[in-house]
Amino acid sequence: MRPFRSLLRVLVALLLLAPACARSDGPAPAGTASSSATGTAAPFPVTIVDDDGVSVTLDAPPQRIVTFAPSATEILFALGLGDRIVGVSGPYDDYPQAAKRIEQVGGAGEFGVEPNLEKVISLQPDLLLTISGGEQWKKRLRDLGVPVFTIDATDLEDLLHDIGTVGRLTGAVDAADALTAGMRAEDQDIEQRVAGEPPVTCFFEVFYPPLTTVGPDTFIADLLRGAGCDSVSESAKSDYPEWSVDDLVRESPQLYLVSSESGASPAAVAKRPGFDAIAAVADGHVVPIDSDLVSRPGPRIVDGLRELAEALHPNAFA
């Protein structure tokens, strides 16, 4: 079992490196294209502003791509571009299976969230696709002639937009349109199924100990809302807050969702000190959730949304 605590430290490190500005007050969203890149059949060269506010121009569809986020790796494979990926960030780039055979370029920095620049350069990439954070190493790569493009989806709709942007950036517009259409159809089917169901109060465990959950501005929280969950941590002031058992006893959630990265079975959760007083735990309503499906902003997010919705409203999917 991969320790989620280590992965969360990576996420926190990335957040600390990310620009301290809200999307509404920041740069133009990814996909803001120049006049030469308008339309679904945008010719090259193409110029697009990424989610860091950096204008990136590619003269031709990139053929040697390094991804520095598992979600970016999954997006490219889903677009049929897996054979163009020459480097990935590390062991978390594990889907699909073919991604495990690609050279890993991560490992530098205190939390392993920086790429090995020498290794990246040796791969001669014509694009590095990544997520927010790491402005210093991104600048160094740009100075060395490597185009770096950042996507930073904050919710499902933003993710669909980003996939379309990656399609234009790589010349895979039709594949991106087909992929996002399928994801949108899946989302609409789930939405219709839960629309008539009353919201279910729930709690999502990221890991334990300490008991850690998700705040309202995270991607997982957006999925919980879409799945019909009235999350008891909706009022949290941070993205990954610690939560007390006493609060959970008082809030009395109907369903306890536990991340697979937390490594706890429903039986293990029930045996923790004080947890038997939590309504959902006492009633046996503890459901494991596949972490990769809800924490990676990629094509499998709709699978995670369905898993959450089925846990919350099983009758709607019977």
Secondary structure, DSSP 8 states (H G I E B T S, - for coil): ---HHHHHHHHHHHHHHS-SS-GGGSS--TTEE-GGG-STT--SSEEEE-TTS-EEEESS--SSEEEESHHHHHHHHHTT-GGGEEEBSSTT--SSGGGGGS-B-EEESTTS-EE-HHHHHHT--SEEEE-S--HHHHHHHHHTT--EEE----SHHHHHHHHHHHHHHHT-HHHHHHHHHHHHHHHHHHHHHHHTS--EEEEEE-BTTTTB---TTSHHHHHHHHTTEEETTTT-SSSS-B--HHHHHHH--SEEEEEGGGT--HHHHHHSTTGGGSHHHHTT-EEEE-HHHHHS-STTHHHHHHHHHHHH-GGGG-
